[in-house]
Structure formats: C-alpha cells, structure tokens
Amino acid sequence: MIKKYALFFILWSFSFVFAQETVFRGIVVDAKTQNPLENVVVSIQNSSITKLTSKRGKFELSSPIEGEQLLLIHSQDCKDLLLKIHSNFGQIIYLGVLQLEDIYSDEVPAALITLLESDLSDDNSSSEMTSGLLQSSKDAFMQASAFNWGQARFRVRGLDSENGTMMLNGMTMNKIYDGRPQWNNWGGLNNVLRNQEFSVGTAASNYTFGGVLGTQQIFTRASLYRKGTQLTFSGSNTTYSLRAIVTYASGMDINGWAYVVSAGKRWAAEGYFEGTNFDADSFFISVEKKLNKKNSLNFTGFYTPNSRGKNSPNTNEVTSLMGEKYNSYWGFQNDEKRNARIKTVEEPLFMLNHYFKIDEKTNLNSSVMYQFGKVGNSNIDYQNADSPDPVYYRKMPSYFSSLYAKDKGEFSGEFTLDYENAEKSKLTFLANSQIDWNAMYLANQKPGQNGYEPTKSHYVLYEDRTDDKTFAVNSNLNTQLTPNISFDGGVTYQNLKSHNFQYLLDLLGGKYFEDIDPFYKGDLSQSDLQNPNRQVIKGDIYGYNYNFFANTINAFTQFKFSYNKTEFYLAQSYSVSNYQREGLYQNGIYPTTSLGKSEKINFENFGFKGGFTYKISGKQWLFFNGAHLTRAPSLRNTFSNSRLNNNIVDGIESENITSAEANYVYRSPKLKLRLTAFYTLIKNTSKTSFFYAEGIFDNGAGYDATDAFVSQTLTNLDKKNTGAELSFEYQISSTFKTTLSAAYGNYIYSSNPNVLITNNANAAKDGAQTTFDFGKAYLKNYKQAGTPQNALSLGLEYRDPKYWWIGANINYLTDNYIDVSPISRTSQFYINPANGFPFPEATSERGNELLQQEKFDPVTLLNINGGKSWRVHKKYIGLFASVNNALGLVYKTGGFEQARNANFRALNQDVSSGTPSFGPKYYYGYGRTYFLNLTIGL
C-alpha cells in the first residue's frame, strides 16, 4: 500500500511540475538550402533558459515563465530570429519549421574595417588605425558605423582600435608594438572569419578582460563551419578592382575529422586615388580532429601577402591645382605608373588549439600561436641631390607668393611677393606634377664608352622594415559553478622579437649607395662606426638596425551572476610587460648609447570592471558597465628615438583608463531600440613624432633662427570622450523596415601635456644640450582629430518575399577636426629664437586666430544597396550591389597641421601671405563608388 502511495506521489509531482511549464518544440533550418541547422541557440529572452538544436535541427524548450515571452533563435553566421510566444502551462506548443537567413547573404563590401590614410604619415607603424574595432553586429547603430559612416573614418566612441581587443580562438591579436591589430593580416578571408562574438564597450567577455572599446572574438574551429563550397566574385572601384574567393568546408565526418580551406585574390592596377595599385592573395586552412567526446585539436593557418600603393595628403594649394584624387607618390616609368610608397605585409600565422570539455559545466581551451614575417614601407632616399618630391615646397607657386624679406632687427621683414616666379612655378608644376623616375635613373649614371654606365647612386628606393617573430600561449577556463554563478578565467604569455631596419630595394640604375648621413661630417655621418663608409647595394641593410624585445603576461578572472530579474558581473586583470632595445649599429651621433642592449623597462598593471543588468520585462532591460584599469604604454612610444639610440622617454608611465556606460534596451519582434550614454577618460598617454622645424631654437642674439630636424615627445596627455548613441530599428510591415542611428560625442584633450624636443644635431657639439623641455602644450579642450564626433543615419529597406531587396540610407556627419601641432601651442611659440624675447607683433588676438582648430565641413552621404538570391537545383546564388556616396560629394576625412613653422612669426607670415607654403595637409574620402558581389553556394 505504501509503495502505491509513493508511486502516486511521484507521478503526481511530475504532472504538477509539467503543469507549471510550457514546452515549445520546433525545427530550425537554413532559409536557402532548407537543411537542418545544428547547435543553434534557442532561448527565452531575458532569462537563463537555453537549448541547442540537434543534428536534425530540432529543439524542445521548457519554460516556467507565464504569459507573453520572446523566443530568440541565434546562430553565429545567421540573422537572429525573434518570435513572440505565449505560455500555457501544461501544454506542448509546436512552432513548426523556423528559417534562419545567412547574415552575409546580402554580402556587404569586404572592407568592413577601413584603413585610415591619415595614419600612413607614420610609415614605421606595423599596424594601422581603423574606423573602429568592431565590424558589424545585429545592432542598427553598429551596422551604420561600419557600413555607412566608416567611409568618413567614423570611430565608435571616438576611440582608436588599441582600446579594443581582437581575438582569434581565444588568443589576443593586438600588436605589442602599437597595441593595434594588423588588419592586413585578415584581408581576403571574409568567408572564413564570420563565426564571431562581440562585446561592446566594457561588457563582459568570456575570453578576456578586454578594452574599453570592446572585444571581437573570431572562431576558426573547423567543425563550426557549415558544410559546402562557396564561390565569391566581386568588383569595386575603391581599394581593389577585382576579387575572387573559393571556400570549402567538409563538415565533421564519422572519423572525427573536419577541415576548411579557402583561397582568394584581390587586385587593382589603380584604386580610387591615382597610382594606388593593389595586389593581395589569401590562403587559409583549418583542420580539426575530435579525439573523443571531451577532447578536440584544431590547427589554423593563414597567409595573406599583400601590397598597396599609398596616396598622399595634400595642401589646399595642391588640391586646387590637381584635384582631390591627386597623389604625389607616383610617376611614370616605361609608360607604367610606379608608386614610390608601397606598404607590403607578409605575416603568416599558425595556431594550435586544444578544446577540453572537462564536464557538462566546464570547458578548458588552450592555444599555442606563432607568427612571423615582414611589414615594409617603401620610400625614396637621396643624397647630394634635389628632392624628388613633386610637391616639395620650393617647387610650388606658394614658395614665391609667400616670401618675406629678412627680419629687420627684432621686427618682421616686408612681404615680397614674387608673382612672376610664382606663375612660372605653377606652369612648371602642372607640367611635372609626378615623380620623375627617369631623371633619378639618369642622375645615378654617367656617360661612358657604351652609353651611360652605373655610378654612385644619388637616389635609391628603400624600405622601412619590421620583421616580427611572435610566440604566444594561452589558456581559458569557463565553468558554471552553480545554476546562477559562472566563472571565466585565462592567462596569456606573449614573446616578441622585432627586427627593425632600413633595407635597400633598388639602386635605380646606380652602382652603390653610401651608408652615411650627408647632413653631418666625419664620424657623425656614420650609420655604423663598426663599419664606416660602407657602400651598400640592393638587399643590404643600412641607415638603422636594431631589435626590440618584449614579454607580456596577462591574466584575468571574471564571475557572472544571473537571476530572474538581475544579472551582474565582476572582473579583474593583472599584467606584466617588459621592453628592451638592442642596437645593432653604433651610430656616429650617439656612439655610447646606440650599440648593444638598453636597460629593461618594466610595467605592472591592474584592471577592475563590473556590470549590472536589470530586466524590466521580457522586452526591455537596463544595464550598466564600468571599468578602471592601467595599461602599459606601447613599445612604439616607450623609446624616444629608437632608430638612433637606446634612450627611454623621460617620465614614461602606465596609462590610466576609466570608463562607464549606461544602456536602455527594448526588443520586440517589430521594434529594436538601444539608448546608450558613455564616458571614457584616458590619462598619462605619450606620443612621439618627427619633423623639420624652422626657427625653433634660441641662437642668442645672432638674429639667425636655428632650424633643425627634431623628435617631439608628448607626455601626460589626457583624453576625455563622452557621448550618447541611439540604435532604432522598426519593422513597418513584413516587407518594409526603417532604421535610425545617431551618435553624439564630445572628444577632447583634457590636459596640457609636457613637450620634450630632441635635436640630434647638438650631439655633434661637445657638452651641447640635445633634449629641451618646451614646457606645456596648451591643448586642453582642443578636439581630438580623426573622426566625426556626431553622426546621423536614416535608412529604409524593402525586402520582397521573392528574395530580392533594396535599401537606401542618408547619412549626416559633422564635427570632424584637424590634428593640431602641439609645438605651436607652447609658450616657446611666441619667443623670437634670435634674441629670446617675445615677438613684438605677437598679440593674443592674432595668436588665437592662427591657432584656431580647423573644423571640417559637414558631410552628407547617400548610400544605395540591393540584392537578389535564387535557389537553383538546391544550390544558392546571391547577387549584391551597392553605390556609396551616390551624390559624388567631395569631402575631407582628416588632416594635420604641418609643424615646420615652429614660431609665431614664421606661421603668421605664411598665413598672412594668403598662399601658405606650409599649410595643413588633408585626406579626402571616396567619391561615388560601387561594389558588386556574386556568391554561389554549392
């Protein structure tokens, strides 16, 4: 009898539990192929209720939540599907077949990450800035910032990519040299880099502590790829003209093997700007072996050699004569355009991952990575000859139309306009507006018995080379401690050996080139006192030659707490970094501090961040994130002049970063809304740059201004970024959708940094001072340059049930500012270098006019796109087309003030002439451009 009651009680208990739940069942399939999709995440929005689909695409989800809910269907490479469902306790509800569309079926342009040409002024940088770390997420704002605003160099929250973390299979890909990813390593791999996860801002990431911009994690595990073959063919008039990619994924076979291979080619004889040739290949392989139910090994390797011709920034004078597409870096040679400034990147990468599923709640993923190769930036070197630059200031009309007579004592000389020579110079420039390769070849030869014969080269083509070897290991642990608490932790070690040197590419018809600095004499002119007066030929290293060594260890822990109405997390990080330079040449200017190893410099850093989420309902929630961390300065900014000596920047210290954000999110099947307010403060940054300055040093009372090629180091530079974001998406009907995205920002310098100027020429004088403290540069409240600070995008899209669609968006971007010269904002700017006293004409009113930061004109961009897909014999064909800047607007994306006029009088005279010889230089955006893409899925 007791057994009967016990059995009855157990059955009644199960029926009661079942009666308090609703069971939802369905099948998830690919919208194109109708094949079932495995491992798709099915969840109740704003809850911890989650299930994965089976091999046949089936799922069964039990929900104890009563009433209306939102069911979210999510897969890495598909568009999210959000359904409104109703719970009826005790019932089983069949949702039928649910179709997911490929998120890339519309195939946007490959260059989701846009290279900033303004960053190419620093050719030694191994990586480059971009318009933002993150590519595209399903958020309308992030899509607008990547696809619509990126062409105007918009940066999310005004932050450089060094403030975000790029990861590959759990391994950080940011370069130690400058903290930024090397975007060229990823080119042409679009089809195999689509399995991604994003965390925006300081939100929690399962794989790393991350930066204040966010984290982008790319997965290349072979078993994650959908089985099949994909062919991609593209045409464009931006960076490349033609692109072709073929990709094959095997899927996991019965023996536990899966592999993915991809190969691609991108090419252009000339891109949008004149003389910008492009040539790139891409090769990718990923192979996974499932050892058993708990262990898998995955090997990933890729090689993406690429080279591209750069385009020059130009003054208003040059643009008015030649147009915005003009590029001074190229010239004709044998009737073909040859660019003197080519960036070449060849850095293959190999990674081995071990995936260990310890139990149902715990995963341990470990990686070993090795990357090596070269990054080169070519240019022309010359000795005892005229500058080959067609826009060299003495060749321009403005040189003659901005002349002033010699100073009269302490007063300025008279304006002496030479109109006749200015007009002659204009005609000469228009007839010789490009590099004259033939003239350089002739200068490197002399008449002989059999015509011209090679002799000492006055001009050569060289390359600033960086050959890196990076070894890294890491391990990440993810575990569910309790139903409500999870833990993430990881440790990463990176070792870098970076060989930096000047490499001779082409003698340009000559016989040899002298390894000296012609601006100095005797020992001072020698690049290497160990091997003086060398005659170098093609393939030789000369000029400078040194190694960087760096070791970093990063560790983080993170606890996440999840409850019915609230979620919160706490994370901590700890890192150790040490840097060292090893000089391989004994430079003649710095014979005692250039050769051998420098002292090691060490940095120890901590980070703390946390976040809180409050679920107002199943459709809306609030979440807040905040972080405070310290970060080691980049290797690039730690040494004041690494090409010449071992000197470390005085007062260098770790950066301090504080960030906070507040968000409101509403998501329903028709409306998706996000409102965000953010604040970021970055303190104690440093920056080193090099330029030629006129009238910068005091020469006693000799009335002769001292000019010099100098290095400028800024320390204690603070940046404050505040603003708000709006992401709005509304499904008007089953076919029409509208989007609205807005960014408001105020990105300023919030301190007056210290300025140190180093004059290497003084090292030639016994006991002479080489480093000068110029005091503070008054940059506080100046705007940060390089990005529009405010942006608006309004879009409308029609998507037909017959698988064709068309969309358009109008974008308005404003508050983009020029990059100012810090040295012009110091008190030294107002001092006459001839006598040490202030310039008599230097009034505060005129000073404010000269130093007013230039604000670029607002930009309005109309973009149109559309596509069509077909299913033919169970195969997929997709066509995508877009036209950006359809109105053909000419606009500036960035620029910088030239620092050559280093005192008030020089700048005032140049500007007052009306035709400044050293006016600001600007970069221009693309005009009307197109992109066509054909995708075939087999």
N, C-alpha and C positions, 0 to 999 in steps of 0.2 A: 504493500500500500504506500509506504514511504517513497519507494522508487517511482511509483506512478505520479505522486505529487511533485517529486523532484523533476521528473521529465516534463510534466505540465508547466512547472515554474520556468524551466529553461526555455521551452518553446514560447511561452507567453512573453518572456523577457525579450527574445529575439524579435517577436512580432511587434512588441512595443517600440523597440529601437527602430525597426524598419518603418513603423508607422510615424516616427518622428523625423523621417528623412524622405527626400525625393531623389529618385535615381534617374539620371539623364544618360541616354545612350545615343551613339551616333557613329558615323564613319567619316573620316577626313580623307579627301582625295585631291590630287593635283587638278586644277581647273583646265589645264591644257590637255594633259595626257589621260586624265581620269584614272590614273594609277593611285592606289592607296599610299598614304604617307605615314611612315613610321616615326616614332619618337617626337611627335608634335605635342606641345604643351597645351593641355586643356585645363583651364582654371576658372574659378569664380572670382571676379574682380573684387579687390579689397578684402581678400580672405586668404587663408593658407591652404585652401582646398585645391589640390592639383593632381592631375593624372597625365600619363603619357599614352599615346596611341600605340597599338600593337603593330605587328608586321602587316596585318591586313587593314590598318588604318582605323581599327575600332577602339572605342573608349567607353568606359562606364564610370560615371561620376556620381557620388552620393553627397547630397547637400542637406545639412541640418538647418539651413537658414530658410526662414519662412518668407513668403511674398515674392515681389519682383526682384530679380537679380540680373547681373550682366555676365555672360559667359564669354571668356576671352580664349580664342584659338590662336596660338603663336608658334611659328616656326622660323628658324634663323633666316632663311632666304625667301620668305613669303610675306605677303601683306597680312597684317593682323586682321582677324575676323571677330567682330564684337556683336553678340546676339542678346536680345532681351528675352529672358525666360522667366517663368512663374513656377514657384514651388507649390506642389500639392502633396502634403505628407502622405506617405503610404502608396504613392503611385509611381509607375515607371513611365517616363516620357521619352518617346523616340523622336530624336531631332532629325533623323534621316541622313542624307548624304550632304556633307558640308564641303564646299570647294574653296581651296586657297589659291590665290593668284601669286605668281612669281613677282617679288618686289622689283626685280630688274627687267620685267618683261617690256617695260617702256624704254629701257636702255638709255640712260642719260649719258652725256659726254663722259669720256673716260677720265678726264682731268677733274675729278671731284675736288682734288686738292690742287690749288692754283699756286704756282710759283710766283714769288714776288721779285720782279726785276730790280726793284729798289735795293734789294739785299745783295745784288751781284756786285755792288761797288766794293764789297769786301770779298775779293776773289779767293782769299785763302780759306774761307769758311768751307768746311767739308760738307755741311748740310745747309739747308736754306729755310727761311721763314715761309709761312703759308698763310692763306687767308683764314685759317682756323684749323685746329687739330681735327675736329670731328668731321666725318663725311656726312652721310645722310642717315637720319633716323626717321621714324614714322611721324615725328612731331613736325607740324607745318612750319614752325619757326626754323628748325634745324635744316629742313629741306630748302627753305628760302635762303638761308645764309650760305649754304653750299652751292646751290644751283643758280640762284638769281643774283645774289649780292657778291658772290665770290669773284665775279669778273671785275668788280670795282674794288677788290682787295679788302673786303669786309672781314674783320676778325671778331669772332664771338667774344663778347665782353671786353673787347679791346686787348686781349691777351695774346702774346706770342705763343708759338707751339711748344716752347720749352716749359710752359706751365701746364701742359697736358702730358699724358703718358701713353705712348704707343706700345702695344704688346703683341707678341707673336707666340701663341701657345703657352702663355704664362711668363714669357721672357720679355723684359723691357728692351725696346729697340732705340730709345733715345741715345744719341751720341754723347760720350763723355766730353768731347771737345767743346761743344757749344750747347749741350742739353736738348738739341732738337733732333727729330728723326731725319734720316736721309731719304727724302721722298723718292728720289730717283731709283732707289733700290726696289721699289714696288711697281715701277712702270710696266704696263702691258700685262699685268697679272690680274686684271679685273675679274675674270671668270672664276678664279680660284681663291679670291680673297673676300667672298661675300658672306661667309659664316662669321658674323661679328656680334659683339655685345658692346653697348655703350653705357657709360655712366657720366652724366653731365655735371659740371661743377665739382663740388666736394662730396657728392653722393657716394654711398658705399660701393666698393668693387670687391668681388670675391677673390681677386688675384693680386692686388697691390694696394698700397696706401694711396697712390695716385697724386696728381697735381690739382691745382685749383681750377684748371680749365676742364678737366675730365679725364676719362680713361677710355681708350679704344682697344678692345681685345679682338684679335683675329685668330680664328681656329683653322688649322690646315690638316686636321686629323682625317685620314683618307676615308674612314667609314662614315663620316658626316655628309659626304657628297652624294648627291642623287645620281644614280647610275645612268649613263648615257653619254652621247657625243654632242658637243655644241660647236658650231662654226659661227664666227663673227667677222663681218666685213664692214669697215667704216670709212667715211670720207669727211674731211673737215678743212677749214682754211684758217685754223688757229695755230697750234704748235706743230701738228703734223697734217699731211695731206691724205695719207692712206694708212689703214690699219687692218691687219688680218690676225685672227687668233683661232686656234683649234684646241679644244679641251676634251679629254676623255676620262670618265670615272667608271671604274669596274664594279663598284659596289662590293660588299663583303661576300666572299664565296664560302662554300661549305668547309673549306680547309682553313678558314680564318684569315684569309689574305684579302686586302683591298688596296687599290692603288689609283692615283690620279696623275695624269700627265697633261701638260699644256705648253704650247709654243706660240709665239707671236712675233709680229714685225710691225714697226711704225716707222714712217719715212716722210720726209718733205725736202725737196730741193730748196724751198724757201717757204717759211711760215708767213704769218700775217705781216710782220715787220720785215723790212728789206734785209736780205742777207742772212736770215736766221734759218740756216739749214738744220735738219734734224734726222738722226739715224739711231734706231734702237731695236734691239732684239730682246726676247724674253723666253726663258726656259724654266720650267717648274716640274718637280716630281714630289709626290708624297706616297709613301708605302707604309701600310700598317699590317702588323701580324698580331692576331689575337692569340696569345699564348694559352689562356684558359679563361674561365668566367671572370677572373679577378684581374688579370694582367694583360696589357697590350703594349706593344712597342710601335712607335711611329717615327719614320725618318722623313724629314722635309729638306729639300734643297732647291735653291733657285739661283739663277744667274741672269742678270738683266743689263748687259752692257749698253750704254747709250752715250751719245754725244749731241750737243746742240750749240748752235751759234747764238751768242748773246746779242742783245740790242742796247744801244747807248741811251743814257739820259741826255737830254738836250736843253739848252737855254732857249728862252723865248726868241732870241735873235736867230738861232739856227732853225727852229721850227717855222718861223715866219718866212724863211728863205727856201726851206726844203720840204716842209710838211711834217705831220706827226708820225708818219711811217719811216722817216729818215733814220738811218743807222750808220754812224761814222766808223763802225768796227770792220767794215768790209771794203774790198776793192776788186777790180777785175784782174785776173791773171790767166792768160791764154783764153780770153773770152769767157771765162767762168768766174762767178762770184766766189771769193775766198774770204772767209771771216777770220780775223786775227785772234778773236777771243772765243775760244771753244771750251765748253765745260764737258769733260769726259768722266764718266763714272763706271767703274768695273769692280764690283764688290760682291762676289758670290758668297752665299751663306749656306751653312749646313747645320741641321739641328736634329737631335735625337730626343724623343720624349718617351717617358715611361708612365703609363696610366695604371694606377693600382687602386682597385676598388676593394678596400680593406673589409668593409661590410656594407650593408644596405644604407648606412648612415654616414660613412666616412670614405673619402677619396684622397689619395696622395698622388700628386702629379709632379714629376721631376723632369728636368731638361738639361741638356748639355749643348752648347752652341759654339761654333767657330766661324768667324767671318774675317775675310782678308781681301786685299785688293788695293785699288788706287782711285783717287779723285784728283783730277788735273784741271787747272785753269790756265789757258794759254794767253800769251801777250807778246808784244814786240819789245825787245831790249835794244838799246842803241848807245854808241859811244862816239864822241867827237863828230857828231853829225846833227843835222836838224831833226826836230821831232817829226815822226811820220804821221802824227795825228792830224787829219784834215781840218779839225776844228780847234787846233792849238790856238791860243788866244792871240798870238801875233799874226796869225793868218786871217783873222776875222775883221770885218769892217769896223766893229766896235773898238778895236785897238786904237784906230786912228781918230775915231769920233769921241773918245773919252780921255784924250790926253790933257795933262795939266803941266804947266811949267814947273821947274824946280822950286821948292819952298824958298820963300824969302825970309830967312831967319826963322822965327817961330811961327810965321804966318804962311798960309797956303799960297801956292803959285797960281797964276791965271789959267783959265780954261783956254786951251789952244786947239780948237777943232781943226783937224786936217781933212777937209771934205774931199779934196782931190784924191788923196791916197785911200780914203775910206771907200770911195766909189771904185777905184782900181782894185782894191782888195775884194770887194763884193764880186766883181766880174771874174776875178781870178778864182775865187772860192767856188762860184757857180760852175766854172769850167773844170775844177779839180776838187770835187766835193767828197771823193772817196780815197781810201788808202791807195798809194801808187806802188804796187808790188814791183813793177818793172824798174822803177827808179832805185829801189832798195837793192835789187839784184845788180844793177849797174854800179852802184856805189861800192859793192863788195868785190868788184873785179877791176882789172887793169888791162890796158892794151898789151898784147903780146904778138909773137910771130904768127900765131894761128888764130888771130882774133883776140877776144877778151879771155883772160885767164883769171882763175880764182886768186884772191889775195886776202889779207886780213879783213874780216867782216866788221863793218860798222853797224849793221843791223842783223839781228837774229830773231828767230821765233823760239820762245822758251815756254816752260810750263811750271807754274807753282804746284808742286806735287805733295800730296799727303797719302802715304801708304800705311794703312792701318792694319793691325792684327789684333783682333778682339776674341778673347776666350771668356765664356761665361757659363756658370752652372746655377741652377736654382731649384727650389722645391716648394710646392704649395700644398697645404693641408686644408681640407674643407670637411667639416663634420657637424652633424646635428646632435647636439649634446642632450637636449630634451625636446619635447614637441614644440616648445616655444623659444628655445635658445639654440643658436648655431654659432660656430667658431670658424674663422678663416685666419690662416697664418702662413707666412712664407719667408724665405731668406734667399738672397741672390748675391753672388760674387761675380765681379767683372774685372778682367785684367786687360789693359790696353798698352800696346807698344805702337807708337805713331811716328813714322819716319817722315820728316818734312824737309824738302829740299827744292832747289831750283834746277830744272832739267832742260838741257838744250835739245830742242826738237828739230831745228832746221837752220843751217848756216846761210840760207837764202843766196846760194851761189858762191859764197866765200870759202876760204880755206880753213880758217880757225877764228876763234874769238878770245880776247884777252879776259882772264878772270880777275878783273880789277874794278874798283870804283873810280871812274875818271874824275869825280869831284874832289878827290883827295890826291896827295902825292906821297911817294916813298912807302914806308911800311903801312901808313894809314890807308892806303888804297887797296891793300891786300885782303882778299876774302879769307885766305888761309895762310898764315905766316909759316905753317909747316911745309907748305908747297907754294912758294912765291912765284909770281909772274908766269902762271900756268897758261898754256894755250889749249883751250878746250874745243872739242868737236862734237858733232851730233852724238847724242847718247850719253854725254858726260854730265856729271853733277857739278855745279859751280854756284857762286854767289853766297848761298847759305846752306847749311846742312846740320840738322840736329834731330834728336829723338825726344819725344815725350813719353813718360811712363806714368801710368795711373792705375790705382787699385781702389775699388769701391766695394763695400759690403752694405747691403740694405736688408733690413728685417722689419716685418710688420705683424701685428696681431689685430684681430677685429672680432668683436662679439655683437651679434644681432639678436634682438628680442622682438618677437612677433606675437601679438594678442588680437582679440577680436576687433577692438576699436583703435588700438595704438600699435605702433612699431617704433623702435629706436635702435641705434647702434652706437658703439664707441670703438675707436681705432687708434692705434699708436704706431709710431715708426721710429726706427733708430738707424743711423747710417754713419759710416766712417769712410773718408776719402783721403787719399794721399797722392800728391802730384810731384813730379821731378822732371827737370830738363837735363839733357846730356848734349853738350855742344861737341860736334864732330869736326868743326873748323875753329882755328884760333884766329879770330877776326882782328884785323890791324887796328881798328878803332878801340876795341875792348880786349887787349891781349891777355889780361889777367882774369877776366870774368866770362869769357866766351867758350873756352875749351874745357871739356870734362863735365862732370855732373854737378848740378846745383844742389843746394840743401833741399831736403824733402819738406814739403809743406803739408800739414795735416788739418783736416776739418772733421769735427764731430757734431752730428746734428740729430735733432729730435722733431717729432711731429705728433700732434694730437688733433683728432677730429671726431665729430659726432653729429647725429641727426635724429630728428623726431618726426613721426608721421601720425596725424590724427585723421581717422576715417569718419567723416561726417555722415556718409551713407555709402551705398554701393556704387554711386555715381560720382561722388565728389570727396576730395580729401585735401588736407593741408599738410605740407611738410617743410621742415626747416633743417638746414645743414650749416655747419660752421667748422672752421679749421684754423689752427695756428701751428706753423712749422718753421724750421730753419732749413736752409738749403746751401750747400757748398757752392761757391762761385764756379763758373765753368772753367775748364782748363784754359780756354782761349783768353779769358780775362784775368788770369792769375799772374801771368808774366807780362811785364811792361813792354818788352821788345824782344820776343823770343827768337827772332831771326838773327839777332846780333849778340845777345848775352843772356846770362842766367838770372838777371835781376827780377825780383818778385815785386809786385805792386805794393808800395808802402801803404800800410793800414788795411790791407785786404782782409776781409772777414766774411763770415757766412751771411747770406741774405735772410731777412725775417719776413715772413708772409702771414697775413691774417685775412681770412675770407669768410663771408657769411651770405646766406641767401634764404629767402622765404618764398614759398610757392603755393598757389591755389590751383587745383586741377579738377576739371569736370569732364567726364567721359560718358557719353551715351551713344547708342547706335547712330544718331544723327549729328550730335554736337560733340566736338572735342575742343577743350579750352584749357589754356595754361597761362597764368599770370605769375611773373617772377620779378622779385626785386633782389639786387645783389650789391655786394660791397667787397672790394679787394684792395689791400694795402701791401705793397712790396717795398721793403726798406733795405738800405745798405747795398744796393746793386753797384756794380762797377762796369766801366766800358772803356776800351782803348781804341784809338783811331790814329791815322797817319795822314799828314797833308803838308803842303808847302805854304808857308805864311810869309807875307810881306809886312815889314815894319812891326815885327813882334817883340824885338829885344831892344833894351836901352843900350845906346852906344855912347854914353857920356854926353858930352856937349859937342860932338863932332858933326852934328846935323846930317848924319848919314844913317838912315834907318837900317837895322840889321835884319836881313831876310834869312830864312832857314827852313829846311825840311825837318819837321818835328813829329814827335809822337805825343798824343794828348790822352791822358788818363783821367777819367771821372771816377770819384769815389763818393760814397754816401749819397747816392742818387735814389730818391724815393719816388714811387709811382702810386697814385690812387685812382682806382676805377670804380665808379658807381653807376648804377643804371637800372633799367627795367626792360622786361621782354614780354611780348604778347604773342601767343600762338592760338589761332582761331580757325577752326575747320567745321563747315556746316554742310550736311548732305541735303540740298534743297529738295531733291527728288531722287528717284532711283537712278537717274542719268546725269543730273547736274550737281556739282559740288563747288563751293566757293571757299577760298582761304584768305585769311588776313594775318599778316605777320608784321610786327613792329619792334624796333629796338631803339631805346633811348639811352644814351650814355654820356658820361662826363669823365673823360680820361685825361688826367693832368699829372704833371710833376708836382710833388708835394714837398720838395725840399730844394735847397740851394746847394748843389754838390760842390766838392772841392775839385780844383783843376790843377793837375801837375803836367808841366810841359818839359819834355826831354829833347835837348838839342845835341845830337850825336857829334856835330862838328866841333863842339867845345872840348870833346875828349882829346882832340889833337893838341890842345894847349895845356901846358903844364900847370896843374893846380886850378884850371878853369872849372867853373861850375857847369854841370851838364843837366841837372834837374832843377826846375824853377817852380816854385809854388805861386800860382796866379790867384790864390785865394778862392773865393766862392764864385760860381757862375749863378747869376740870379735867374734861375729857371722856374722858381716856384710859381705855380698857377699857369705856366705855359701848357699848351695842349700837347699830348702825346701824338706823334705822327704815324702815318702809315695805314690808317683805316678810317672810313666814315664812322662818325660816332653816333649818328642817327640814321635809321633806315626804315622804310615802309614798303610793304609788298601787298598787292591785292590781286588775287587770281580767280579765274573762273575756268572750270573744266567740264566738258561734256563727254560721257563715256557710254557708248552705244551698246545695247545687248548683243549686237553682232560683232563684237570685239574690235571696234575701232574707236578712237577717241581723239579729241583735240582740246587744247587748253591755251590760255594766254594769261600773262600777268604783267602788271605795270609796277615798276619799282622806282622809289624816290630815295636817294641817298645824299646826305649832306653832312656838314661839319667835319670835313677832312682837311687836315692842316699839314703844312710843310715841316720838315725836320730842321730845327734851328741849329745854328752854330754856337756851342757853349762858350767858346773863347771870346765871342763878341758880346757876351753878357757878363763879363768880368769887369772889375774896376780898372784893370790894366788896359782895357779897350780905349779908355778916354785919355791915356797918358801918351804924350809925344815921346817916341823912343829916342829921339835925337837929344832931348835935354832933360827928360824925366819929369816934366811939368805937364799939366792938362792942356789940351788943345784949346786955344782962346775961342774958337768958333763952336766948341762942343757944348751946346745948350742942352738942357734936359728935354726940351720940347722936340728938338731935332733928333736927339738920341732916341726918343720914344717912337718917332716916325720911322727911323731907319730900322729899329729892332722890333717893329710890329710884326707879329707872326702872321704869315700869309694864310688865308683861308681859301680853299679852292671852291669853285662854283658848284652848286648843287647838280646832281646828275639824275636824269630820268631815263630809265631803260625799259623798253618794251620787248618782252620775250614771248615767242610763239612756239608751241610744240604740238606734236600729234603722232599717232601711230596706228597700226593695224596688225592683227595677228590672225593666222589661219592654222587649221589642222588639216593636213593632207596625208591620208593613209597612216593615221596615228602619229604623224610627225608634226613638229611645231615650226612655224615660220613667223617671225616677227619683224616688222619694219618700224623704225622710229626716225623722226626728223624734227629738227629744231632750228629756229633762227633767233639768235640773241642780238640785242641792240638793233632791233629791226628798223629803227628810225635813223640809224647811222650816226649817232651823236659822237662828237669828238670831245673827249674829256680827260682830265689829269687824274691819275690814280695815286700819285705820290711825287715826292721831290725833296730836295735838300738844298740848304744854303751852302755856297762854297765858302770855305774858311780862309781863302787866300788873303782877302782884305782884312787883316787882323787888328787894325786900329781905326779909330773914328774917322780920321782924315781920308784914309785910303778908301773906306767904304762910302763916305759922304761924297767924295769927288766922283767915284764910279757911278753912284746912283744919280747924282745931280746932272751928270752929262746927258742923261736921257737914253743913252745906249750903253748900259753897263757891260764891261768886258768880262766881269766875273759874277754875272747874275746867277740866280738859282737855276738848278738843273731839274728837269721834270721827266716823269714817266707817264706814258699815255695808255689808256685802256684800248681794248679791241674795238674796232668799229663794227659794222654789220658782219656777223659771222654765221656760218651754218654748220650743222652736224647731221650726217646721215648714218644710219646703222641698220644692218640686216643681220638677223640672228636666225640660225637654222638648228633646231634640236632634233637629233636623230635617235 
